[in-house]
Amino acid sequence: MKRLFLLYRNAFGGLSRPAWMMSLVMFINRSGAMVTPFLAVYLTEVLDYSLKEAGMILSIYGLGSVCGSFLGGWLTDRVGHFKVQFLSLTVGGSLYFLLLNLRQFEYMAAGVFILSLVNDTLRPANSVSISYYARPENVTRAFSLNRMALNLGFSIGPALGGFLAAISYRWLFIADGITCISAGIFFFFYFRNQQGHRPQPKQKKAEQTEKAIPAERSPYRDVPFLLFTVLCCSFAAIFFQFITTLPLYYRQVYQLSETGIGSLLAFNGFIVFMLEMIAVYLIGDKVRKSVLIVTGMLMLGFSFILLNMNMEVSTLYVAMFLLSLSEILAMPFMATITVERSTENNRGSYMGLYTISYAAAHVVAPYLGTTIASKYGFDTCGGVWADWLLSRL
């Protein structure tokens, strides 16, 4: 136990106080993440949408995410990450109270698009903020700390959301809105006068010129990085079945209750919370990032293959464990590659394009997943995703 304690202490040591506070902000925000994991179930069971209509709404959510990621990156380079994050958290939180009163398909589609647009301006701004407040030698661990906070919150949000949904789905929207606004208020008062780490002296910067991209270089003209974002999008299109098609699969095939679904989703957050920082600390500097990312993609494919093996609830947890490991091995290093590829002057644009790759997957994944599941069944859907991902490697 002493060795384990020392391992955790070393993994978390050396991170700046603002990096910890930024993670606390994201923990508060994500601990209320209840609407998105249950949105498909809410649309089909409460509003009586068809499976295809629910998939369309989730794809519209993804379209708003694409636009929000682009807008967030653009705004971050022009007005700064502080203003973008504060407005995204407070305005986005307020929109949840509007969304809970929408019923008609057209109104729900418009409301979901605007909500996603505002919420996802946060992503590139938050990523730039992490690299700004982290010490240069701890950027990957700072991203992992932030993701750890997100996943700790996500281990609470869906579990609590399942309990609230059993009472009334209205409470999901109310709780999500309150936690977003609370995170925005805390963020404002702590970070309004906070200074980040200063740029390195010029003589040290000169050593990095071979790796750095010129300040005027656009990420949209950086061909290797564009190919990298395609890879990220392919990974994310499969991974996001986790919050779109999989909850429907748990409900319709296994007949799990909202509490059971929430527990499975929370299990992912718990695993990532417990293991990611340790994994990054132990192997982050010892194994090539490309090897870690590809290994994570393979594990994601195997997690979907496993779902077709048998009909035991325990299989769902094993598959979720593999999905969680894939997240640990791939996502923090994808973000680090993006930071290393950019400079201070264009980091918002690079992080914006990186988050767009994930947002684009939000558009494609729900519609394709629900369409395949409605026409050919969930077994075919899982096999298709696994085959598609493995064919990209």
C-alpha distance (Angstrom), angle and dihedral (degrees) to the residues before:
residue distance angle dihedral
M1 . . .
K2 3.80 . .
R3 3.81 91.5 .
L4 3.79 90.4 48.0
F5 3.81 90.6 50.4
L6 3.81 90.9 50.6
L7 3.79 90.3 48.9
Y8 3.78 92.0 54.6
R9 3.81 91.5 44.1
N10 3.80 91.8 52.9
A11 3.80 91.9 45.6
F12 3.80 91.8 54.5
G13 3.81 97.4 35.3
G14 3.79 124.5 107.1
L15 3.81 97.0 29.0
S16 3.79 116.9 133.9
R17 3.80 122.4 -111.3
P18 3.85 93.2 -117.3
A19 3.82 88.6 53.6
W20 3.80 88.5 56.0
M21 3.82 92.1 46.5
M22 3.80 91.1 49.4
S23 3.79 88.3 53.7
L24 3.81 89.8 49.7
V25 3.80 89.5 54.7
M26 3.80 90.6 52.9
F27 3.80 91.2 45.6
I28 3.80 91.1 55.7
N29 3.78 90.3 47.0
R30 3.82 96.4 46.8
S31 3.81 95.4 42.6
G32 3.78 84.7 72.8
A33 3.82 94.7 48.0
M34 3.78 96.0 126.2
V35 3.80 107.1 122.3
T36 3.81 101.1 61.7
P37 3.85 97.6 50.2
F38 3.81 91.1 49.5
L39 3.81 98.7 34.0
A40 3.82 95.1 99.9
V41 3.80 91.7 48.6
Y42 3.82 90.7 45.7
L43 3.80 92.3 51.7
T44 3.81 95.4 47.7
E45 3.81 100.7 38.7
V46 3.81 105.2 29.6
L47 3.82 102.1 30.3
D48 3.84 94.3 29.9
Y49 3.81 95.0 -128.5
S50 3.79 117.3 162.9
L51 3.79 119.7 -111.0
K52 3.80 89.7 -105.1
E53 3.82 92.9 49.4
A54 3.81 90.4 49.6
G55 3.81 88.9 51.4
M56 3.80 90.3 51.5
I57 3.81 91.6 52.1
L58 3.80 90.9 49.6
S59 3.81 90.1 49.2
I60 3.80 89.6 50.9
Y61 3.79 86.7 52.5
G62 3.79 86.6 54.9
L63 3.81 91.8 48.9
G64 3.79 89.3 54.6
S65 3.79 87.8 49.0
V66 3.82 90.7 54.9
C67 3.79 91.9 50.7
G68 3.80 92.0 43.6
S69 3.80 92.7 50.9
F70 3.80 91.7 51.1
L71 3.79 92.2 45.3
G72 3.79 92.1 45.8
G73 3.80 93.0 52.6
W74 3.81 91.7 46.8
L75 3.80 93.5 47.8
T76 3.81 93.2 44.8
D77 3.82 92.0 59.0
R78 3.82 90.0 49.0
V79 3.81 109.7 35.5
G80 3.81 101.0 16.7
H81 3.77 136.2 -106.1
F82 3.82 95.0 -88.2
K83 3.82 97.1 64.0
V84 3.79 93.6 41.7
Q85 3.80 93.4 52.2
F86 3.79 95.0 45.5
L87 3.81 94.3 49.6
S88 3.80 93.0 43.6
L89 3.80 93.0 52.9
T90 3.80 98.0 44.5
V91 3.82 100.3 37.4
G92 3.82 92.2 39.7
G93 3.80 90.7 51.0
S94 3.79 91.0 52.2
L95 3.81 91.5 53.4
Y96 3.82 92.2 63.8
F97 3.81 89.2 69.0
L98 3.80 88.9 55.9
L99 3.80 94.6 46.3
L100 3.81 95.1 56.2
N101 3.83 89.7 64.8
L102 3.83 96.2 53.1
R103 3.81 119.3 101.4
Q104 3.81 110.5 153.0
F105 3.81 114.9 88.7
E106 3.83 96.1 -123.2
Y107 3.80 93.3 48.6
M108 3.80 92.2 45.1
A109 3.82 90.5 50.2
A110 3.81 91.7 51.1
G111 3.80 92.6 44.8
V112 3.80 93.6 48.9
F113 3.83 91.0 48.5
I114 3.82 93.4 51.9
L115 3.81 92.4 44.0
S116 3.80 92.1 51.0
L117 3.82 91.9 44.4
V118 3.80 92.3 55.3
N119 3.80 96.3 39.7
D120 3.80 95.3 50.1
T121 3.79 95.9 52.5
L122 3.81 80.2 76.7
R123 3.81 95.4 66.7
P124 3.84 103.3 68.9
A125 3.80 91.2 36.5
N126 3.79 90.9 51.4
S127 3.81 92.3 48.3
V128 3.81 91.5 50.8
S129 3.79 89.1 47.1
I130 3.80 91.9 53.9
S131 3.81 92.3 52.1
Y132 3.83 88.9 45.4
Y133 3.80 96.4 53.0
A134 3.83 97.8 35.8
R135 3.76 123.6 88.1
P136 3.83 109.0 -107.3
E137 3.80 93.4 -115.4
N138 3.82 91.7 51.5
V139 3.81 102.3 48.5
T140 3.82 96.0 116.3
R141 3.81 92.1 46.2
A142 3.82 90.2 47.1
F143 3.80 89.4 54.7
S144 3.80 89.1 47.3
L145 3.80 91.0 49.2
N146 3.79 89.4 52.2
R147 3.80 90.8 48.4
M148 3.79 89.8 46.6
A149 3.80 89.1 56.1
L150 3.80 90.4 47.2
N151 3.77 91.6 51.1
L152 3.80 94.0 44.7
G153 3.78 86.8 53.9
F154 3.78 90.1 45.6
S155 3.79 90.0 53.0
I156 3.82 86.7 59.0
G157 3.82 101.7 36.3
P158 3.82 102.0 59.1
A159 3.81 92.6 38.8
L160 3.80 91.1 52.5
G161 3.80 89.3 39.2
G162 3.79 91.1 56.9
F163 3.79 89.7 53.8
L164 3.83 93.0 47.3
A165 3.82 92.7 45.0
A166 3.79 89.3 56.7
I167 3.82 86.9 59.5
S168 3.81 99.5 37.2
Y169 3.79 134.0 -33.4
R170 3.81 89.0 -135.4
W171 3.79 88.8 75.2
L172 3.81 90.1 61.3
F173 3.81 91.5 62.2
I174 3.80 93.2 42.9
A175 3.81 94.0 49.6
D176 3.82 92.8 45.1
G177 3.80 91.5 50.8
I178 3.81 94.1 47.9
T179 3.82 94.5 49.7
C180 3.83 92.5 47.9
I181 3.79 92.3 52.0
S182 3.82 91.6 44.1
A183 3.81 90.3 52.6
G184 3.81 89.8 50.2
I185 3.81 93.0 51.2
F186 3.81 92.8 48.1
F187 3.82 90.2 46.7
F188 3.81 92.1 51.9
F189 3.80 96.9 50.9
Y190 3.81 95.9 44.5
F191 3.81 101.9 39.9
R192 3.81 103.0 33.7
N193 3.83 91.8 96.0
Q194 3.80 98.9 21.2
Q195 3.80 119.6 127.8
G196 3.79 123.1 -149.6
H197 3.78 129.5 -144.9
R198 3.77 113.7 -65.8
P199 3.81 121.0 -116.2
Q200 3.78 115.1 -92.3
P201 3.80 118.5 -96.4
K202 3.79 115.6 -87.2
Q203 3.79 94.1 -108.0
K204 3.81 89.9 58.8
K205 3.76 92.4 44.1
A206 3.77 90.1 56.2
E207 3.80 89.0 64.7
Q208 3.80 89.6 61.2
T209 3.81 99.6 49.9
E210 3.79 93.3 104.9
K211 3.80 91.7 58.0
A212 3.79 99.0 37.1
I213 3.78 124.8 90.0
P214 3.84 115.6 -133.8
A215 3.80 112.5 -95.7
E216 3.80 92.3 -117.4
R217 3.81 93.1 50.3
S218 3.79 113.4 112.5
P219 3.81 117.8 -140.1
Y220 3.80 87.0 -135.3
R221 3.83 88.4 66.3
D222 3.79 95.0 44.1
V223 3.83 99.1 98.8
P224 3.84 98.2 -170.5
F225 3.79 89.8 49.9
L226 3.81 91.3 48.1
L227 3.81 89.3 54.7
F228 3.80 88.6 48.5
T229 3.82 90.9 54.3
V230 3.82 89.5 51.9
L231 3.81 87.9 56.0
C232 3.81 90.1 48.8
C233 3.80 90.7 49.8
S234 3.82 91.7 51.0
F235 3.79 90.3 51.5
A236 3.80 93.1 46.0
A237 3.82 93.7 48.1
I238 3.79 88.2 62.9
F239 3.78 97.1 36.9
F240 3.82 93.8 53.2
Q241 3.78 91.2 62.6
F242 3.81 78.6 81.6
I243 3.82 91.1 76.4
T244 3.81 100.2 26.2
T245 3.81 117.4 35.5
L246 3.81 100.2 13.9
P247 3.85 95.8 63.9
L248 3.81 87.9 52.5
Y249 3.81 89.5 48.0
Y250 3.79 91.1 51.8
R251 3.80 90.7 48.7
Q252 3.80 102.0 42.0
V253 3.81 101.4 34.3
Y254 3.82 103.0 30.7
Q255 3.82 95.6 26.6
L256 3.80 91.0 -135.0
S257 3.79 118.7 174.9
E258 3.80 122.5 -120.1
T259 3.80 87.6 -99.2
G260 3.81 91.5 52.7
I261 3.81 91.9 49.0
G262 3.78 91.0 47.7
S263 3.80 91.0 50.8
L264 3.81 92.0 53.5
L265 3.79 92.7 49.0
A266 3.80 90.6 45.3
F267 3.81 89.2 52.6
N268 3.80 88.3 65.1
G269 3.79 91.5 53.7
F270 3.80 91.5 47.9
I271 3.83 94.0 51.1
V272 3.78 93.6 48.1
F273 3.80 90.8 45.6
M274 3.79 92.4 52.4
L275 3.80 100.4 41.8
E276 3.80 113.2 25.1
M277 3.81 100.3 77.7
I278 3.81 90.6 45.8
A279 3.81 92.0 49.0
V280 3.81 92.9 48.7
Y281 3.80 91.1 47.0
L282 3.82 94.6 48.8
I283 3.80 102.3 40.0
G284 3.80 106.8 11.5
D285 3.81 94.3 96.4
K286 3.80 97.0 29.6
V287 3.81 102.6 55.3
R288 3.78 126.8 51.5
K289 3.79 113.4 -102.3
S290 3.81 91.6 -128.6
V291 3.82 90.9 56.7
L292 3.81 92.0 49.8
I293 3.81 92.8 48.4
V294 3.82 94.1 49.1
T295 3.81 90.6 47.2
G296 3.79 89.2 52.3
M297 3.80 91.0 51.2
L298 3.80 91.3 51.3
M299 3.81 91.3 51.4
L300 3.80 90.3 51.1
G301 3.81 90.6 54.7
F302 3.79 91.9 48.6
S303 3.81 91.1 50.7
F304 3.82 89.8 61.7
I305 3.81 93.3 43.4
L306 3.81 88.2 54.4
L307 3.81 91.7 58.8
N308 3.81 89.4 67.1
M309 3.81 93.9 53.9
N310 3.83 100.7 81.1
M311 3.81 143.6 -26.7
E312 3.81 100.4 -106.8
V313 3.80 119.4 128.5
S314 3.81 87.8 -137.1
T315 3.82 87.7 64.3
L316 3.80 88.9 60.9
Y317 3.80 90.2 58.2
V318 3.81 93.7 46.8
A319 3.81 90.0 49.7
M320 3.81 90.1 48.2
F321 3.80 89.5 50.4
L322 3.83 90.3 55.0
L323 3.80 90.6 46.2
S324 3.81 89.0 52.1
L325 3.81 91.9 50.6
S326 3.79 89.9 50.9
E327 3.80 89.1 53.8
I328 3.81 91.3 49.8
L329 3.80 93.6 50.7
A330 3.80 98.3 43.3
M331 3.79 115.8 29.8
P332 3.83 105.2 54.8
F333 3.80 91.8 48.4
M334 3.80 92.8 47.4
A335 3.81 88.0 57.2
T336 3.81 91.8 46.9
I337 3.80 92.1 52.3
T338 3.80 88.6 53.4
V339 3.81 92.5 51.5
E340 3.80 92.0 47.7
R341 3.79 91.1 49.7
S342 3.81 93.8 54.7
T343 3.79 138.4 60.3
E344 3.79 130.9 -137.2
N345 3.81 91.3 -95.6
N346 3.81 97.1 54.1
R347 3.80 102.9 24.8
G348 3.79 92.8 108.1
S349 3.80 90.8 56.4
Y350 3.80 92.6 46.6
M351 3.79 93.0 48.2
G352 3.79 88.6 44.7
L353 3.81 92.0 55.6
Y354 3.80 90.5 44.7
T355 3.80 91.4 53.3
I356 3.81 89.8 44.2
S357 3.80 87.8 61.2
Y358 3.81 88.5 58.6
A359 3.78 92.5 41.4
A360 3.83 91.2 52.0
A361 3.80 87.8 55.4
H362 3.81 87.3 55.1
V363 3.81 87.5 60.6
V364 3.80 97.8 47.3
A365 3.79 102.9 33.6
P366 3.84 102.9 59.3
Y367 3.80 95.9 45.2
L368 3.80 95.2 45.6
G369 3.80 92.9 42.2
T370 3.79 96.0 50.3
T371 3.81 92.6 40.6
I372 3.82 93.2 52.6
A373 3.81 91.4 43.7
S374 3.83 93.4 49.8
K375 3.83 93.9 48.0
Y376 3.79 103.9 34.3
G377 3.82 106.3 14.0
F378 3.77 135.1 -104.9
D379 3.82 93.7 -79.3
T380 3.80 90.4 61.7
C381 3.80 90.8 44.2
G382 3.83 92.5 56.4
G383 3.80 92.2 46.6
V384 3.81 92.6 48.9
W385 3.82 92.6 52.1
A386 3.79 92.5 48.1
D387 3.82 93.1 47.9
W388 3.80 92.1 46.1
L389 3.79 93.8 50.8
L390 3.81 94.5 45.4
S391 3.81 90.6 49.2
R392 3.83 89.5 58.2
L393 3.82 93.3 59.9
